[in-house]
Amino acid sequence: MQKIVLMAWCLGLMMGCSSVWILCMRHEQIRVAHATVLDHPKQTSSDAHLCPECPKVNCAARQCPEQTEIAPAVTKRMTMKEIFAHTGTDKLTRHAYHRYYDIWLERFYGKAGLRMLEIGADTGKSLSAWAMYFQTPPIIHGLSYGVGKPDYKGIACGLDKTTCENITVFFGDQSTPDTLATLVKDGALVSAGDDITIESQGWSRFGYDIIIDDGSHVPEHILKSFKALFPVVRPGGIYVVEDLECGYWDTSGATIYGKGLPGAGIGKTGSGNSVEKFKQLADVLMRYHIGFQSLSVFGKQVDHYIHSIEFGENLLVIRKKTGAQVKEHPNVQGTLNMVNKNNVASWQKQAQSTNVF
């Protein structure tokens, strides 16, 4: 009805002022286009005479600036929850990990040359989820282990064909030195003799920005993988470990993917509960403030490059320092004599005695 009224008004003025007729027709086209493309609120009969681009100005008075183009529709960026739901990964349906990944991955969004590795191909679903999330096509590697060699890349490509060319799936057991060495050499592209210190100039061509361990969930395997792979995380990168719950499964006959969980249980140290081993990193992060700069559990190539560790519900993230953060370590004076260094050395010896790597 509004359209008919407006058109009738314009027709009434047509003979007297052709320019008004043109203006009215243009106004009607713009109004309809704006309502369709930008989904603006509907106009009421009282404001039908106003130009949509400057609603407080009367169109008949020709005081509106001429509209030259219509703004394009804005594509809504998908959240991790939406992406996980689309791909069907249990990172949403069982674990609700989207609550963490939306935060942890944000600063990597749109980064050129992004490289990531996920241990555990999850039938290709999560590989596709990562490819869908990042704005620029990242290099995504997956590690799969099990009976046969399913076409996990093909599954990922079926979910999102536009990014599948950037996905590579390796096959092997994450608990074996050979598999971990393959991931370092053929995945991270780090060769023997390469400088992998924070200050290295080679990080633009090798290493991973993000490593996610969603593999066997066996605590011993988790610890061995972290020890071997954290050194090839790029400065400022992150290392995520999912599904820490298995380190607590201590009932008789408890298994995960057919593997036993010896030594598991709350508060257990050693190879049975990876959470207890990672907790020790909280003490390692205190080394400058307690006057024991050499304090280490996983080795200096790992521990001394850790910026922070954060525990979530059934997962954790360990952040690696940048070059600037390595140089900006604390310079504590005056209180170092408050700590008994013999006790610290004794704690370190005990902590290292439970290492499985």
N, C-alpha and C positions, 0 to 999 in steps of 0.2 A: 504494500500500500504506500509506503514511504517513497518507494521508487517512482510510483505512478504520479504522486503529488509533485515530486521534484521535476519530473519530466514535463508535466503539464505546465508548471510555472515557467519552465524554460521555453516551452513552445509559445506561451503567451508573450514572451519578450523577443521572440525570434525575429519578427519583422522590424522591431524597433532598434534592435542592437545585436547584430550578428556576432559581435565579439563576446557578448554575454552568453549567446547560444553555444559557442565553441567552448567557453569557460565552463559552462554547466556540463556539457558532454564530457569534457576532460575530468571534471570533478567526479562525475558518476563512475567513470572508468577507474580512477584512482581509488575511490571509496570501495568499490567491489574488490579490486585487486588487493588492497590493504586488508580487507576483511578475510580474504582467502589465504594470503601468504603469511601475514603476521598475526592472524587470529585476534584482532583488536576487539574490545568489548563492543557490543551492538549499540548503534546510535539510537537515541530516542527521537520522537517527532519534533521536540523542541530544539534539537541541535542539528537537524538534517541539513541546514543551510551552511554549516561550517565546513571549512576545508579540513580534511583529515590531518594534513601535515602541520597545521597551525590552528587548532580548534577554537581559539578565541577571536578569530578574524572572520568577518563576513565575506563569503565567496562572491556574492553579487557586487560587492564594492571593489572587487578585483585587488584586494590588498594582500592576498597570499602570494608568497614567492612561487614561481613556476616550478612544478615538480618535474625533475629531469629523469629520475629512475626510481624504481621500487627496490627497497632493501631485500636481499635474498634471505630465504629462510635459514635459520641457524641450526646446524646439526647438533643434536644433544650428545654429549660424551657419555658413553656407557660406564656405569660403575662396575666394580669387581663383582658385586652381587649379581648384577644383570648378566655379566659375561659368564660367570660360573654357572648360572641357571641355564644359559643358552647352550653351553658345552656339556652340561650334565655331570661335571666333576663332583666328587664327594667332598671337595674342599668347601662346598656350600652345604650340601644336603646332610652330611654327617658332622662336619667340624665347624662350619660358620667362620672359616678363616678370612672371608672377605673383610671382616671388621679390622683386621690387621694389615692386609695387603693394600687396601685403599690408602693407608697412611704410609707404609714402608716403601711402596713403589712410586709414590707421587713424584719424588724428585728425579726419578729416572725417566719420567714420561717425556717423550719427544727428544730424548738424547740421541744424537747421531752416533752411529757406530756401536750401539749397545750390543753387548754379548752376554748371554746367560746360559746356565746349565741347570737342568733339573734331573736329579737322580731319582729314577722311578718314572716311567713313561705314562703311567695311569691310562693305558689304552689310548693314548694320544689326545685325550680330552683336555688335560691341563696344558699340554704343549700348545694346543690351539688357543686356549684362553689367554696365555701370555702374548701370543702373536696378535690377538685381537685387541689387547689392552694398549700396547705401545703405539704412539702416533706414527713414528717412523719404523719401517720394517726392521726388527732386530734379528740378530743371529741367535737362534735358539737350538741348543743341544739337549738331547735327552739320553738317559741311560736306562736300558731295559734289561731285565734278567728274568728267566723263567724257561718253561718248556717251549722249544721251537723259537721262531723269530716272527711273531705277528707283524703285519704291516701297520705299525703304529703311525708312521708318517702318513700313510694313505688314509688312516682314520682322521688324523688331524686335518689333512687336506680336504676331506669330505665335509668337515665342519666350516672351514674357511679357506677356499682355494686361492685367495689373493695373497696369502702369506706363507703358504706351504713350502715354497721354494727356499725359504730361509730356515727350515727345520731339518735337523740331522739327528738320527737316532743311532747311538752306539749300543752294543750288546756286551754284557759282562757282569760279573759279580763284584759289587762294590767292596767286598771284604778282602779281595785279593790284590796284592801289589801290582800285578800285571794290568788289571783293569784300571786301577787308579793312575798308573803310569801312562796308559793310553789316553785317559782323559786329560792329563797334563800336556802330553806331547801333541796328540792329534786334535784334542778339543780346545784346550787353552792356547795351543801353538807355542808352548814354552819348550825350548830345546836345552839340552845340557850346555851349561856355560852361559846361558842368558842371565842377565842381571835382573833379578826380581825384587830388589830392594825398593822401598817406597820412592826413592829418588831416581829410579831407572827411567830412561828416555824411551823404553820399548813398550810401555803400556798401551800405546795407541794401536799397536798391531797384535798384542797377545793379552791373555788373561780374560777373566770374566768380571762383569760388573755385579752380577747376581748369581749366586749358587743356592739352590734349594734342594735339601735332602728330604725326599719323600719316597725313599727306597725300601729297604727290607724292614726298617724300624727296629732292628736288633741293636741294642745299645753299643755293643762292641764294634759293629760295622759303622755305626754313626761316628764313633770316636776316631776310628782309623781313617775314615773318609775326611773328616774335618782336619785332622793333622796333615794329611797329604794335599788337600785342595785349598785350604785357606791361604797358603802362600801365593796362589795364583789369582786370588781375588784382587781386582784393581784397587788402587788407592781411592778411598771414599765409597767402596762397594760394600755389599752386605752378604752374609752367609746365614741362611735360614734353615732350621731343623724342625720338621713337622713330626707330629704323632709321637710325642715323648712318653705317652701313657704306657707304652709297652714295657718300659723300665720298671713299672710298678706291678706288673702281672706276676705274682709270686705263688699262685695256687698250683697244686700238683697237676702236671701235664699241660700247663699253659704254653701255647706256641703262637707264633705269628708266621704266616706263609709256610707252615710246616717246620719251622725252625724253633728249637727250644730257647728258653730265656734263663739260663743259669745265672744265679746271683742277683736276680731281679728282686725288687722290693723297696719300699719307702726307706730312705736313709742309707741304703746300701751303697758302698763305694766299690771302686774297681770297674770291671767290665759289665756288671749287671744293670747299672742304672746310670745312663749318660747325664741325667740332670745333676746328680751329685758331683760328677766330674766338672761339668760346666759351671757349677756354683763356685768352684775353686777359683775361677777367673775373676770373681768379685774381689777376692783377696789379692790376686796378682795386680789388679788395677790400682791397688793402694801402694805399690812399691816405692814410688817417689816420696810419698807422704810418711812412710815409716822408715825411710833411710835404707832400703834394701832393693836397690835398683836392678839387681840381677835376678830378682824373684821370678820364677818361671815354673810352669807345669807342663805345657805342651811343647816347650822349646821357644827360644827367643824369636825365631823366625815367625812364630805364630803369636805368642803372648804379647810381645813388645810392640806389635802393630795393631793391637785391638784398641779401638776407641771407646766402645761401650758394649754392654750385653743387656738385652731386655727379654724378660720372660713373659709370655702370654699364656692363654689357656691352651695347653697341649702343644705349644711351639715356642721357639725363641728366635731372636735375630741377634747376630754379632756384627757390629759395624767396624770396618777397617779405617784406620787413620788416613788422612791425606798427608801430603808432604809437609804442608804448613803445620798440621797438628803434631807431627813428629818433632818438629823444631820447637814447638811451643809447650814443651812439657813443664810441669811445675818445678819451681826452684825453692824448695822448702828449707827454711833455716830456723834454728833455735829450739825446735821441739823434737828433733830426731833422736835425742838421747832418752826420750820417754819410752822407747820401744826396746825390749830385750831381743837383741839380734840372734842370740842362741835359740830362742823359742821360735823365731821366724825360720831359721835354718832347719830346725827340727821338723817344723810343719811342712816345709818344702820337700824334705826327704821322704816324709810319710806320704805326701800327695803324689810324688813321682813314683813311689813304690807300687801304686795301684794302676799305673798306666798300662795300656794294652797295645801300645804302638811303639 
